[in-house]
Amino acid sequence: SAKPFMNIEGIESTMALINAFVTKIGALTILSENRILELCGDLHTKLAVLYYVNMDKYNLTPDKASVVIRMVMTSVEANLRKSLGGKSLMLIGETEKIVEQKVVPKKKFGVI
């Protein structure tokens, strides 16, 4: 059977770090391309240091740490890109307009 890339303590530490960068409210912010790249760079550095310092403690190897960082960064960057130029906010606004249009009562034509 396949062995996990790291132990539970490593997973918990990774999730705590990710949660500091990706929040539910984060998707409702407006971020620039540069800010997204800064956040990704910061998280990448913090993960690399975390794994380097705790490699033995988390039962990690350099190869596995590299794969985990790549997987995490791909997901986090995709999540942050939802905020690029306020895309999520615009999508919510468009959805609201569609809902309003569907709720408009239909006019009834009565027979006199």
DOZA-848731 format. One record per residue: z, y, x of N, C-alpha, C, O in turn. Coordinates in steps of 0.05 Angstrom, whole numbers, plus 5000, padded with zeros to 4 digits. Each point is the difference from the previous one (the first is absolute). Layout:
<sites>
site n.pz=Z; n.py=Y; n.px=X; ca.pz=Z; ca.py=Y; ca.px=X; c.pz=Z; c.py=Y; c.px=X; o.pz=Z; o.py=Y; o.px=X
...
</sites>
This chain:
<sites>
site n.pz=5000; n.py=4976; n.px=5017; ca.pz=5000; ca.py=5024; ca.px=4983; c.pz=5000; c.py=5025; c.px=5018; o.pz=5009; o.py=4999; o.px=5022
site n.pz=4981; n.py=5023; n.px=4967; ca.pz=4998; ca.py=5025; ca.px=5015; c.pz=5027; c.py=5013; c.px=5002; o.pz=5016; o.py=5000; o.px=4981
site n.pz=4989; n.py=5011; n.px=5042; ca.pz=5025; ca.py=5015; ca.px=5005; c.pz=4996; c.py=5029; c.px=4993; o.pz=4978; o.py=5011; o.px=5004
site n.pz=5043; n.py=5002; n.px=4985; ca.pz=4997; ca.py=5029; ca.px=4995; c.pz=4997; c.py=5016; c.px=5026; o.pz=5009; o.py=4992; o.px=5021
site n.pz=4979; n.py=5031; n.px=4976; ca.pz=4996; ca.py=5017; ca.px=5024; c.pz=5026; c.py=5011; c.px=5011; o.pz=5002; o.py=5004; o.px=5024
site n.pz=5017; n.py=5001; n.px=4958; ca.pz=5026; ca.py=5010; ca.px=5009; c.pz=5022; c.py=4991; c.px=4981; o.pz=4994; o.py=4991; o.px=4978
site n.pz=5031; n.py=5013; n.px=5030; ca.pz=5022; ca.py=4991; ca.px=4983; c.pz=5006; c.py=5021; c.px=4978; o.pz=4988; o.py=5022; o.px=5000
site n.pz=5031; n.py=4972; n.px=4983; ca.pz=5007; ca.py=5018; ca.px=4977; c.pz=5010; c.py=5027; c.px=5010; o.pz=4993; o.py=5020; o.px=4988
site n.pz=5022; n.py=4980; n.px=5033; ca.pz=5010; ca.py=5026; ca.px=5011; c.pz=4977; c.py=5018; c.px=5008; o.pz=5001; o.py=5024; o.px=4995
site n.pz=4979; n.py=4964; n.px=5017; ca.pz=4976; ca.py=5016; ca.px=5008; c.pz=4985; c.py=5010; c.px=4976; o.pz=4990; o.py=5023; o.px=5000
site n.pz=5008; n.py=4960; n.px=4980; ca.pz=4986; ca.py=5009; ca.px=4976; c.pz=5015; c.py=5022; c.px=4986; o.pz=4988; o.py=5020; o.px=4991
site n.pz=5038; n.py=4978; n.px=5007; ca.pz=5016; ca.py=5021; ca.px=4987; c.pz=4998; c.py=5026; c.px=5016; o.pz=4998; o.py=5021; o.px=4987
site n.pz=5003; n.py=4978; n.px=5039; ca.pz=4997; ca.py=5024; ca.px=5016; c.pz=4973; c.py=5013; c.px=4997; o.pz=4997; o.py=5024; o.px=4998
site n.pz=4983; n.py=4959; n.px=5001; ca.pz=4972; ca.py=5010; ca.px=4995; c.pz=4998; c.py=5014; c.px=4973; o.pz=4988; o.py=5021; o.px=4998
site n.pz=5022; n.py=4966; n.px=4982; ca.pz=4998; ca.py=5011; ca.px=4973; c.pz=5015; c.py=5027; c.px=4998; o.pz=4991; o.py=5018; o.px=4986
site n.pz=5032; n.py=4983; n.px=5027; ca.pz=5016; ca.py=5025; ca.px=4999; c.pz=4984; c.py=5023; c.px=5013; o.pz=5000; o.py=5022; o.px=4990
site n.pz=4986; n.py=4972; n.px=5032; ca.pz=4984; ca.py=5020; ca.px=5013; c.pz=4976; c.py=5008; c.px=4983; o.pz=4994; o.py=5024; o.px=4998
site n.pz=4993; n.py=4957; n.px=4991; ca.pz=4976; ca.py=5005; ca.px=4982; c.pz=5009; c.py=5018; c.px=4977; o.pz=4986; o.py=5019; o.px=4992
site n.pz=5037; n.py=4974; n.px=4996; ca.pz=5009; ca.py=5015; ca.px=4976; c.pz=5006; c.py=5029; c.px=5007; o.pz=4999; o.py=5017; o.px=4982
site n.pz=5007; n.py=4989; n.px=5043; ca.pz=5004; ca.py=5028; ca.px=5008; c.pz=4973; c.py=5015; c.px=5000; o.pz=5000; o.py=5025; o.px=4997
site n.pz=4978; n.py=4961; n.px=5006; ca.pz=4974; ca.py=5013; ca.px=5001; c.pz=4984; c.py=4999; c.px=4974; o.pz=4984; o.py=5018; o.px=4995
site n.pz=5020; n.py=4961; n.px=4990; ca.pz=4985; ca.py=4997; ca.px=4975; c.pz=5020; c.py=4999; c.px=4977; o.pz=5017; o.py=4982; o.px=4998
site n.pz=4981; n.py=5038; n.px=4984; ca.pz=5018; ca.py=5001; ca.px=4977; c.pz=4983; c.py=5002; c.px=4975; o.pz=4976; o.py=5006; o.px=5001
site n.pz=5036; n.py=4990; n.px=4976; ca.pz=4986; ca.py=5002; ca.px=4975; c.pz=4990; c.py=5028; c.px=4996; o.pz=4978; o.py=5004; o.px=4990
site n.pz=5038; n.py=5016; n.px=5017; ca.pz=4992; ca.py=5027; ca.px=4996; c.pz=4979; c.py=5009; c.px=5020; o.pz=4985; o.py=5019; o.px=4996
site n.pz=5013; n.py=4966; n.px=5026; ca.pz=4980; ca.py=5007; ca.px=5021; c.pz=4971; c.py=5000; c.px=4989; o.pz=4984; o.py=5016; o.px=5009
site n.pz=5010; n.py=4966; n.px=4973; ca.pz=4973; ca.py=4999; ca.px=4988; c.pz=4994; c.py=5024; c.px=4984; o.pz=4977; o.py=5006; o.px=4994
site n.pz=5043; n.py=5009; n.px=4998; ca.pz=4996; ca.py=5023; ca.px=4983; c.pz=5001; c.py=5026; c.px=5016; o.pz=5001; o.py=5022; o.px=4989
site n.pz=4997; n.py=4976; n.px=5037; ca.pz=4999; ca.py=5023; ca.px=5018; c.pz=4971; c.py=5005; c.px=5008; o.pz=4983; o.py=4984; o.px=4995
site n.pz=5013; n.py=5039; n.px=5017; ca.pz=4974; ca.py=5007; ca.px=5010; c.pz=5001; c.py=5000; c.px=5031; o.pz=5014; o.py=5017; o.px=5011
site n.pz=4972; n.py=4965; n.px=5001; ca.pz=5001; ca.py=4998; ca.px=5029; c.pz=4972; c.py=5005; c.px=5012; o.pz=4980; o.py=4994; o.px=4987
site n.pz=5020; n.py=5018; n.px=5037; ca.pz=4975; ca.py=5004; ca.px=5014; c.pz=4994; c.py=4976; c.px=5017; o.pz=5018; o.py=4983; o.px=5005
site n.pz=4958; n.py=5015; n.px=5005; ca.pz=4992; ca.py=4978; ca.px=5018; c.pz=5018; c.py=5000; c.px=5025; o.pz=5009; o.py=4979; o.px=5008
site n.pz=4996; n.py=5045; n.px=5003; ca.pz=5016; ca.py=5002; ca.px=5024; c.pz=5029; c.py=4990; c.px=4995; o.pz=5011; o.py=4987; o.px=5017
site n.pz=5000; n.py=5020; n.px=4960; ca.pz=5027; ca.py=4992; ca.px=4994; c.pz=5002; c.py=4970; c.px=4997; o.pz=5019; o.py=4988; o.px=5009
site n.pz=4961; n.py=5000; n.px=4978; ca.pz=5000; ca.py=4971; ca.px=4997; c.pz=4999; c.py=4986; c.px=5027; o.pz=5014; o.py=4981; o.px=5005
site n.pz=4969; n.py=5030; n.px=5013; ca.pz=4998; ca.py=4989; ca.px=5027; c.pz=5026; c.py=5003; c.px=5016; o.pz=5008; o.py=4982; o.px=5015
site n.pz=5006; n.py=5041; n.px=4981; ca.pz=5026; ca.py=5004; ca.px=5013; c.pz=5020; c.py=4980; c.px=4990; o.pz=5015; o.py=4988; o.px=5016
site n.pz=4987; n.py=5009; n.px=4958; ca.pz=5019; ca.py=4981; ca.px=4988; c.pz=4994; c.py=4971; c.px=5010; o.pz=5018; o.py=4985; o.px=5007
site n.pz=4957; n.py=5008; n.px=4993; ca.pz=4992; ca.py=4973; ca.px=5010; c.pz=5007; c.py=4997; c.px=5029; o.pz=5010; o.py=4979; o.px=5008
site n.pz=4985; n.py=5041; n.px=5008; ca.pz=5007; ca.py=4999; ca.px=5029; c.pz=5030; c.py=4997; c.px=5004; o.pz=5009; o.py=4984; o.px=5017
site n.pz=5006; n.py=5031; n.px=4968; ca.pz=5030; ca.py=4999; ca.px=5002; c.pz=5010; c.py=4972; c.px=4993; o.pz=5016; o.py=4988; o.px=5014
site n.pz=4974; n.py=5001; n.px=4963; ca.pz=5009; ca.py=4974; ca.px=4992; c.pz=4991; c.py=4978; c.px=5020; o.pz=5016; o.py=4982; o.px=5007
site n.pz=4960; n.py=5020; n.px=5003; ca.pz=4990; ca.py=4981; ca.px=5020; c.pz=5018; c.py=5000; c.px=5024; o.pz=5008; o.py=4979; o.px=5010
site n.pz=4999; n.py=5045; n.px=5000; ca.pz=5018; ca.py=5002; ca.px=5024; c.pz=5027; c.py=4988; c.px=4994; o.pz=5011; o.py=4986; o.px=5016
site n.pz=5000; n.py=5021; n.px=4961; ca.pz=5027; ca.py=4990; ca.px=4993; c.pz=5001; c.py=4970; c.px=4997; o.pz=5019; o.py=4987; o.px=5009
site n.pz=4960; n.py=5001; n.px=4979; ca.pz=4998; ca.py=4971; ca.px=4998; c.pz=4998; c.py=4987; c.px=5028; o.pz=5013; o.py=4980; o.px=5005
site n.pz=4970; n.py=5032; n.px=5012; ca.pz=4996; ca.py=4988; ca.px=5027; c.pz=5026; c.py=5001; c.px=5015; o.pz=5007; o.py=4980; o.px=5014
site n.pz=5008; n.py=5042; n.px=4985; ca.pz=5026; ca.py=5002; ca.px=5014; c.pz=5020; c.py=4980; c.px=4988; o.pz=5014; o.py=4986; o.px=5014
site n.pz=4987; n.py=5014; n.px=4959; ca.pz=5019; ca.py=4981; ca.px=4987; c.pz=4995; c.py=4972; c.px=5008; o.pz=5019; o.py=4985; o.px=5006
site n.pz=4956; n.py=5007; n.px=4994; ca.pz=4994; ca.py=4972; ca.px=5008; c.pz=5004; c.py=4994; c.px=5029; o.pz=5008; o.py=4979; o.px=5008
site n.pz=4986; n.py=5041; n.px=5009; ca.pz=5003; ca.py=4996; ca.px=5029; c.pz=5030; c.py=4996; c.px=5006; o.pz=5007; o.py=4983; o.px=5016
site n.pz=5010; n.py=5035; n.px=4973; ca.pz=5028; ca.py=4999; ca.px=5005; c.pz=5013; c.py=4975; c.px=4989; o.pz=5019; o.py=4989; o.px=5012
site n.pz=4972; n.py=5002; n.px=4965; ca.pz=5012; ca.py=4978; ca.px=4985; c.pz=4984; c.py=4974; c.px=5000; o.pz=5004; o.py=4983; o.px=4982
site n.pz=4977; n.py=5014; n.px=5036; ca.pz=4982; ca.py=4977; ca.px=5000; c.pz=5015; c.py=4974; c.px=4999; o.pz=4993; o.py=4983; o.px=4983
site n.pz=5026; n.py=5013; n.px=5034; ca.pz=5015; ca.py=4975; ca.px=5000; c.pz=5017; c.py=4997; c.px=4975; o.pz=5001; o.py=4978; o.px=4988
site n.pz=5011; n.py=5044; n.px=5004; ca.pz=5018; ca.py=4999; ca.px=4977; c.pz=4984; c.py=4993; c.px=4974; o.pz=5011; o.py=4986; o.px=4982
site n.pz=4964; n.py=5023; n.px=5016; ca.pz=4984; ca.py=4995; ca.px=4976; c.pz=4982; c.py=4975; c.px=5003; o.pz=4985; o.py=4994; o.px=4982
site n.pz=5018; n.py=4992; n.px=5040; ca.pz=4983; ca.py=4976; ca.px=5006; c.pz=4970; c.py=5007; c.px=5000; o.pz=4984; o.py=4985; o.px=4990
site n.pz=5010; n.py=5037; n.px=5022; ca.pz=4972; ca.py=5009; ca.px=5002; c.pz=4988; c.py=4995; c.px=5027; o.pz=5014; o.py=4998; o.px=5020
site n.pz=4960; n.py=5000; n.px=4981; ca.pz=4985; ca.py=5000; ca.px=5025; c.pz=4983; c.py=5025; c.px=5000; o.pz=4995; o.py=5011; o.px=4979
site n.pz=4995; n.py=4998; n.px=5044; ca.pz=4983; ca.py=5023; ca.px=5000; c.pz=4975; c.py=4997; c.px=4982; o.pz=4992; o.py=5019; o.px=4987
site n.pz=4996; n.py=4957; n.px=5013; ca.pz=4977; ca.py=4995; ca.px=4983; c.pz=5006; c.py=5003; c.px=4971; o.pz=4986; o.py=5013; o.px=4984
site n.pz=5037; n.py=4975; n.px=5008; ca.pz=5008; ca.py=5002; ca.px=4971; c.pz=5007; c.py=5028; c.px=4993; o.pz=4993; o.py=5009; o.px=4978
site n.pz=5021; n.py=5005; n.px=5040; ca.pz=5007; ca.py=5028; ca.px=4994; c.pz=4975; c.py=5017; c.px=4996; o.pz=5000; o.py=5017; o.px=4982
site n.pz=4980; n.py=4978; n.px=5034; ca.pz=4975; ca.py=5015; ca.px=4997; c.pz=4987; c.py=4995; c.px=4973; o.pz=4990; o.py=5019; o.px=4988
site n.pz=5010; n.py=4956; n.px=5004; ca.pz=4988; ca.py=4993; ca.px=4974; c.pz=5016; c.py=5013; c.px=4977; o.pz=4988; o.py=5011; o.px=4981
site n.pz=5038; n.py=4988; n.px=5020; ca.pz=5017; ca.py=5011; ca.px=4979; c.pz=4995; c.py=5030; c.px=4999; o.pz=4997; o.py=5011; o.px=4978
site n.pz=5002; n.py=5003; n.px=5045; ca.pz=4996; ca.py=5029; ca.px=5000; c.pz=4973; c.py=5006; c.px=4987; o.pz=4998; o.py=5019; o.px=4985
site n.pz=4981; n.py=4966; n.px=5022; ca.pz=4974; ca.py=5005; ca.px=4989; c.pz=4999; c.py=4996; c.px=4970; o.pz=4989; o.py=5016; o.px=4985
site n.pz=5024; n.py=4963; n.px=5005; ca.pz=5001; ca.py=4996; ca.px=4971; c.pz=5016; c.py=5022; c.px=4986; o.pz=4991; o.py=5010; o.px=4979
site n.pz=5031; n.py=4997; n.px=5032; ca.pz=5017; ca.py=5022; ca.px=4988; c.pz=4984; c.py=5026; c.px=5000; o.pz=4999; o.py=5014; o.px=4979
site n.pz=4989; n.py=4993; n.px=5043; ca.pz=4986; ca.py=5025; ca.px=5002; c.pz=4976; c.py=5002; c.px=4981; o.pz=4994; o.py=5021; o.px=4989
site n.pz=4992; n.py=4957; n.px=5007; ca.pz=4977; ca.py=5000; ca.px=4982; c.pz=5010; c.py=5006; c.px=4972; o.pz=4987; o.py=5015; o.px=4985
site n.pz=5034; n.py=4972; n.px=5007; ca.pz=5011; ca.py=5004; ca.px=4972; c.pz=5011; c.py=5028; c.px=4997; o.pz=4995; o.py=5013; o.px=4980
site n.pz=5020; n.py=4997; n.px=5040; ca.pz=5012; ca.py=5026; ca.px=4998; c.pz=4979; c.py=5022; c.px=5000; o.pz=5002; o.py=5019; o.px=4984
site n.pz=4978; n.py=4979; n.px=5033; ca.pz=4979; ca.py=5020; ca.px=5000; c.pz=4985; c.py=5001; c.px=4974; o.pz=4994; o.py=5021; o.px=4989
site n.pz=5000; n.py=4956; n.px=5000; ca.pz=4987; ca.py=4999; ca.px=4973; c.pz=5017; c.py=5013; c.px=4979; o.pz=4989; o.py=5015; o.px=4983
site n.pz=5037; n.py=4980; n.px=5018; ca.pz=5018; ca.py=5013; ca.px=4981; c.pz=5001; c.py=5030; c.px=5003; o.pz=4998; o.py=5015; o.px=4981
site n.pz=5003; n.py=4994; n.px=5044; ca.pz=5001; ca.py=5029; ca.px=5005; c.pz=4974; c.py=5014; c.px=4992; o.pz=5001; o.py=5023; o.px=4992
site n.pz=4977; n.py=4963; n.px=5011; ca.pz=4974; ca.py=5012; ca.px=4994; c.pz=4997; c.py=5005; c.px=4970; o.pz=4983; o.py=5016; o.px=4992
site n.pz=5034; n.py=4973; n.px=4991; ca.pz=5000; ca.py=5006; ca.px=4972; c.pz=5007; c.py=5029; c.px=4996; o.pz=4993; o.py=5012; o.px=4979
site n.pz=5022; n.py=5000; n.px=5040; ca.pz=5008; ca.py=5028; ca.px=4998; c.pz=4981; c.py=5019; c.px=5014; o.pz=5005; o.py=5024; o.px=4999
site n.pz=4974; n.py=4966; n.px=5013; ca.pz=4981; ca.py=5017; ca.px=5014; c.pz=4988; c.py=5021; c.px=4981; o.pz=4985; o.py=4992; o.px=4981
site n.pz=5021; n.py=5033; n.px=5023; ca.pz=4990; ca.py=5021; ca.px=4983; c.pz=5010; c.py=4998; c.px=4971; o.pz=4988; o.py=5012; o.px=4982
site n.pz=5033; n.py=4973; n.px=5013; ca.pz=5012; ca.py=4998; ca.px=4974; c.pz=4984; c.py=4982; c.px=4981; o.pz=5000; o.py=5004; o.px=4976
site n.pz=4987; n.py=4975; n.px=5035; ca.pz=4984; ca.py=4982; ca.px=4984; c.pz=5015; c.py=4987; c.px=4977; o.pz=4990; o.py=4998; o.px=4978
site n.pz=5035; n.py=4994; n.px=5028; ca.pz=5016; ca.py=4987; ca.px=4978; c.pz=5006; c.py=5020; c.px=4978; o.pz=4999; o.py=4993; o.px=4976
site n.pz=5007; n.py=5032; n.px=5031; ca.pz=5005; ca.py=5020; ca.px=4980; c.pz=4976; c.py=5005; c.px=4983; o.pz=5001; o.py=5004; o.px=4976
site n.pz=4975; n.py=4998; n.px=5037; ca.pz=4975; ca.py=5004; ca.px=4985; c.pz=4995; c.py=4977; c.px=4981; o.pz=4992; o.py=5004; o.px=4977
site n.pz=5013; n.py=4971; n.px=5032; ca.pz=4995; ca.py=4977; ca.px=4984; c.pz=5019; c.py=5000; c.px=4976; o.pz=4991; o.py=4994; o.px=4977
site n.pz=5034; n.py=5014; n.px=5027; ca.pz=5019; ca.py=5002; ca.px=4977; c.pz=4990; c.py=5021; c.px=4980; o.pz=5001; o.py=4996; o.px=4976
site n.pz=4989; n.py=5027; n.px=5035; ca.pz=4990; ca.py=5021; ca.px=4982; c.pz=4976; c.py=4990; c.px=4984; o.pz=4998; o.py=5006; o.px=4976
site n.pz=4984; n.py=4979; n.px=5037; ca.pz=4977; ca.py=4990; ca.px=4985; c.pz=5008; c.py=4979; c.px=4979; o.pz=4989; o.py=5000; o.px=4978
site n.pz=5030; n.py=4983; n.px=5029; ca.pz=5010; ca.py=4981; ca.px=4980; c.pz=5013; c.py=5014; c.px=4977; o.pz=4996; o.py=4991; o.px=4977
site n.pz=5018; n.py=5030; n.px=5028; ca.pz=5013; ca.py=5015; ca.px=4978; c.pz=4979; c.py=5012; c.px=4981; o.pz=5003; o.py=5000; o.px=4976
site n.pz=4975; n.py=5010; n.px=5036; ca.pz=4978; ca.py=5011; ca.px=4983; c.pz=4988; c.py=4979; c.px=4983; o.pz=4994; o.py=5005; o.px=4976
site n.pz=5002; n.py=4971; n.px=5035; ca.pz=4988; ca.py=4978; ca.px=4984; c.pz=5019; c.py=4993; c.px=4977; o.pz=4991; o.py=4996; o.px=4978
site n.pz=5035; n.py=5002; n.px=5028; ca.pz=5019; ca.py=4993; ca.px=4979; c.pz=5000; c.py=5021; c.px=4978; o.pz=5001; o.py=4993; o.px=4976
site n.pz=4998; n.py=5033; n.px=5032; ca.pz=5000; ca.py=5021; ca.px=4980; c.pz=4975; c.py=4998; c.px=4982; o.pz=5002; o.py=5005; o.px=4976
site n.pz=4976; n.py=4989; n.px=5036; ca.pz=4975; ca.py=4998; ca.px=4984; c.pz=5001; c.py=4977; c.px=4980; o.pz=4990; o.py=5002; o.px=4978
site n.pz=5023; n.py=4976; n.px=5030; ca.pz=5002; ca.py=4977; ca.px=4982; c.pz=5020; c.py=5004; c.px=4978; o.pz=4998; o.py=4988; o.px=4979
site n.pz=5021; n.py=5030; n.px=5025; ca.pz=5021; ca.py=5005; ca.px=4980; c.pz=4992; c.py=5021; c.px=4979; o.pz=5013; o.py=5002; o.px=4979
site n.pz=4966; n.py=5013; n.px=5026; ca.pz=4992; ca.py=5021; ca.px=4982; c.pz=4993; c.py=4987; c.px=4973; o.pz=4984; o.py=4982; o.px=4999
site n.pz=5029; n.py=5027; n.px=4979; ca.pz=4995; ca.py=4988; ca.px=4974; c.pz=4971; c.py=5005; c.px=4991; o.pz=4989; o.py=5021; o.px=5005
site n.pz=5001; n.py=4959; n.px=4982; ca.pz=4973; ca.py=5002; ca.px=4989; c.pz=5000; c.py=5015; c.px=4974; o.pz=5018; o.py=4998; o.px=4984
site n.pz=4961; n.py=5018; n.px=5012; ca.pz=4998; ca.py=5015; ca.px=4975; c.pz=4991; c.py=4981; c.px=4978; o.pz=4982; o.py=4984; o.px=5004
site n.pz=5030; n.py=5018; n.px=4973; ca.pz=4992; ca.py=4983; ca.px=4978; c.pz=4983; c.py=5017; c.px=4981; o.pz=5006; o.py=5023; o.px=4993
site n.pz=4973; n.py=4965; n.px=4998; ca.pz=4982; ca.py=5014; ca.px=4981; c.pz=5006; c.py=4988; c.px=4972; o.pz=4994; o.py=4977; o.px=4994
site n.pz=5017; n.py=5039; n.px=4989; ca.pz=5007; ca.py=4991; ca.px=4973; c.pz=4976; c.py=5004; c.px=4981; o.pz=4983; o.py=5017; o.px=5005
site n.pz=5017; n.py=4968; n.px=4974; ca.pz=4980; ca.py=5003; ca.px=4980; c.pz=5011; c.py=5017; c.px=4978; o.pz=5022; o.py=4995; o.px=4990
site n.pz=4963; n.py=5026; n.px=5001; ca.pz=5010; ca.py=5018; ca.px=4980; c.pz=4990; c.py=4992; c.px=4973; o.pz=5006; o.py=5013; o.px=4980
</sites>
